[in-house]
């Protein structure tokens, strides 16, 4: 291709080169955003951590502590039991972020999550951008969801965790910052499992989602691979405890 290109008249050769460069630029514009979302470089995560200090992107642990936090957003749903079974099969633990509007009729699922050794956290009342809500409305919704979470903890004879206090910076960052560490959001199990496994490092945070049929088969692929490499999937609280002592 390139030898024949060199034999073209100069003006035509320049046009062809400009076309090739434009095609390359367009390819980069298409491919780079998914790459940075699904496999963000460590340098990018450090920059984002400084930019959005209210958001936990990852923790930096030594190789001697091969721990990775696993989070499950958008719980509970009809897929929660299958996800719990996949976690149990590999001895993994996770933090389930609860959407309050999905709890009615699924209160038992919240207790099942706790009984299996996982923890609950607050995702808000609806799956919507937090920054779009007035501060008072956001705070009221978070309190309502926290009450549901507290009820589940008390029903299991456990002390509810202290609620997080929303801040304007955190609300904005929650909908403008990229997903932490690894976002297993691809709509097929294999690509999501591959992307997650390729990014494993001590202190990483894997973001998965309930309400998706592919999350359970993805976990059944990636969790055994994590164990094979010596990693342990833990809750966010467990990961933070490794740093704070």
C-alpha positions, 0 to 999 in steps of 0.5 A, a space after each residue: 500500500 505504502 510503496 504504491 502511495 509513494 508513486 502517486 503525484 505529490 498533490 494526490 499523495 498528500 490527499 491520501 495521507 490526509 485521508 489516512 490521518 483523518 481515519 486514524 484520528 476518528 478511530 482514536 476518538 471512537 476507541 479511546 473513551 471506552 478504553 479509558 472507561 473500561 481500562 483506565 491507566 493508573 496515572 489517570 486514576 491518580 489524576 481523577 482522585 485529586 480532581 474529585 476528592 469526595 470520590 473513592 476511585 481505588 486504594 493503593 495497596 502493596 502487592 502483599 495485600 491482594 484485596 479488591 473491593 467488589 460493588 454491586 450497584 442497582 440492588 435489589 432486583 430479580 437477578 440478586 439471588 443469582 448474583 448472591 449464588 455466584 459470590 458464594 461459589 467463590 467465597 467473595 464478598 461485595 457491597 450492594 448499593 441499594 436503590 430505594 424504589 426497588 426495595 418494596 416487595 424485596 425486603 427479604 433480599 436485603 436481609 439475604 444479602 446481609 446474611 451472606 456476609 455482604 454489606 449494604 450502601 445507599 444508592 439513592 431513591 432512584 437511578 438518576 443523576 444526583 446533581 440534578 436534584 436540589 440538595 434538600 431533596 437529595 438529602 431527604 431521599 438518602 435518609 429514606 433509603 438509609 432507613 430501609 437499609 437500617 431496617 434490614 440490619 436491625 432485622 438481622 440483629 446487626 448495628 446499622 453502619 453510619 450513613 454517609 453525608 452527601 455534599 455538593 461536590 460528591 453529588 456532582 462527582 457521582 455523575 461526572 467522574 468516570 467509573 472507579 477502577 474497573 466497570 464491568 458494564 459490558 452487555 456480554 459476560 466474556 468482554 466484561 470478565 476479560 476487562 475486569 481480569 486484565 485490570 486487577 491490582 491490589 486496592 482496586 474497586 470493581 463496579 458491577 450492576 444488579 438488574 442485568 442478566 449478564 452480571 451473574 455469568 460474568 462473576 462466575 468467570 472473573 471470580 475464579 480467575 481472581 482466586 487463581 491469581 491470589 486476589 480476594 474480593 471484599 466489601 468496601 468497608 473491608 478494603 478501607 479497614 486495610 488502610 485506616 487500620 
